Structures are given as C-alpha cells and as structure tokens.
Amino acid sequence: MLRVEDLAFAYPGQVTPYHFEMEALPGEITAISGASGSGKSTLLDLLAGFLAPLSGRIDLDGRDLVPLAPESRPVSLLLQSDNLFDHLSAARNVALGLPGKAPAGQTVETALAEVGLAGMGQQTAATLSGGQKQRVALARTLVRNRPVVLLDEPFSALDDATRAATRELVKTLTMAHGWHTILVSHHMDDIEAIASRRYLLDEGRLAEG
Ligand SMILES: Nc1ncnc2c1ncn2[C@@H]1O[C@H](COP(=O)(O)OP(=O)(O)OP(=O)(O)O)[C@@H](O)[C@H]1O
C-alpha cells in the first residue's frame, strides 16, 4: 500500500503549507480532484520527487520514498500529452522505459500488444492519433514496471469515445499489474467510471469521499 503521511510542503513565501494525507491500494485507481490551482500537480510532483517536502513520509509497503531521487523512485508519470518523442517509432518510445541494454524486442512487442497496438511498433509517433500516443505511453509504463503510476489529466486531450476506451485500458492495466494508480482529473465522469477511491483537494488538504 502507498501511504502519504503528514506530508507538508510550501512554495517560497507560502504562508500556510499544504498538508497531504492519503492512501492508495495496489490494483486500484485513486482519484484526486480539486479546483484549478488547488495543488493537484504539486502533490504529484512531491510523489514523483520533483519537489521536496518540509516533513512527512511517502510510504510504499514500509519503505519511505522521500529520500529517493526521482529516477530512483518506483514511480511512472504520464501527462495529458507530450509523453512521446515524436520523431521516434512507437517501439523506440516504449523501449525508453527499459533499464540499460535489456533485450528489448519481445518485451516491447508484448507491451504494445497489451495496449492494443500489436504490429504498430515501427510507426513514427508523430503519425499516431492522440489515443494511440497515450497507449504507447502506457506500454512504456508497462515495461518500466514501477508500482506507482501517476496520471495527470491523461484523458483530457481525447474525444469521448477514445477517452472511454483509454480509461478502461488504464483500469485493466492497473488491476492486471497491481499498480497503485493515482489519477488527477477534473472530469467526474472519468473518476466515477474507473476510480475505487476519491479525494478532493481543497484549501491545501485532501478529504476522502
Ligand atoms: N513553482 C512554483 N512556485 C510558486 N508557486 C507555485 C509554483 N508552482 C505552482 N504554484 C502555485 O501553487 C498552486 C497550486 O498549483 P498546482 O499546479 O499544483 O495546482 P493544480 O491543482 O494542479 O492546478 P490545475 O488544475 O490548474 O493544473 C497555484 O496557486 C500555483 O500558482
């Protein structure tokens, strides 16, 4: 289980710090909603290690992630868009998630098949649709094989049919691979469709419900 415990953070000059407390279970999607500017991206940046908290813990199965640099954290981050290098093939983009010089071919093909893109590995990322690009990014998340997956408005740039299919894929992958998926979204329909647990961020604090 991922537990955010007494995590405090303030930007320079901020009088009242954020104070985050939350839990996320493996195999489940935990949603974070809140008004624009409420601090949702700040929370994701703390989880990813791009910001350092004033105090508190980010506990994953008994291990505190706070001292770890971003690249050492068991975390993947997927944004609304711009997750891929457009000039590289889908397969090369997926292979970027592999450590070192691991033998990539089969792993990459298997991951692309799992996200519904079998046989499309040689296609240049620039030629893919928005939904296909998000699937490639999810395939890279698969080969990275990190248990905490942070999604920052990942469906917002997609049309209705594509967003419904993509969010179902996220749910399927989360359950199949035991990801602790944390979904930041403004869209209640996405949250209602796939999240098991919800938090609302307001006035610097998370409230469950
Ligand atoms: N580097 C920074 N320095 C100072 N203040 C910042 C910095 N980054 C963000 N903020 C402020 O912190 C607050 C929270 O920003 P954050 O981006 O986390 O909100 P958000 O909920 O993700 O917003 P949105 O939904 O619009 O993306 C905002 O008031 C923002 O202006």
The ligand as an ORCA input file, in Angstrom:
! r2SCAN-3c Opt
* xyz 0 1
  N       6.987     26.793     -8.742
  C       6.008     27.425     -8.085
  N       6.286     28.457     -7.246
  C       5.331     29.096     -6.583
  N       4.016     28.764     -6.658
  C       3.677     27.748     -7.475
  C       4.650     27.034     -8.223
  N       4.000     26.063     -8.944
  C       2.696     26.187     -8.659
  N       2.497     27.198     -7.781
  C       1.212     27.620     -7.230
  O       0.731     26.572     -6.385
  C      -0.685     26.459     -6.521
  C      -1.038     25.034     -6.919
  O      -0.590     24.782     -8.251
  P      -0.826     23.367     -8.935
  O      -0.268     23.460    -10.319
  O      -0.325     22.294     -8.066
  O      -2.432     23.330     -8.981
  P      -3.380     22.323     -9.783
  O      -4.463     21.933     -8.839
  O      -2.585     21.227    -10.399
  O      -3.967     23.290    -10.909
  P      -4.546     22.947    -12.383
  O      -5.752     22.109    -12.183
  O      -4.866     24.302    -12.946
  O      -3.434     22.251    -13.135
  C      -1.125     27.510     -7.520
  O      -1.558     28.636     -6.803
  C       0.151     27.810     -8.293
  O       0.149     29.134     -8.747
*
